[in-house]
Amino acid sequence: MFESLKAMPADAILRLIKEHAEDPRPEKIDLGVGVYRTAEGETPILASVKKAEQRLLDTQTS
């Protein structure tokens, strides 16, 4: 049934995830799909996000 289908190229994001998993360097940072966490397992809120949130709070009218 699927004999005529051609293989699709490997997904770029999945390839990056695999390469990250195989990278032995302890200082590596995974900024791919998912949530960034520090070495302590915390998810920091970026300063730009805090600034955007404050701007929304300051300008909200309803």
HELIX and SHEET records of a PDB file:
HELIX    1   1 ALA A   12  GLU A   22  1                                  11    
HELIX    2   2 ALA A   47  THR A   59  1                                  13    
END                                                                             
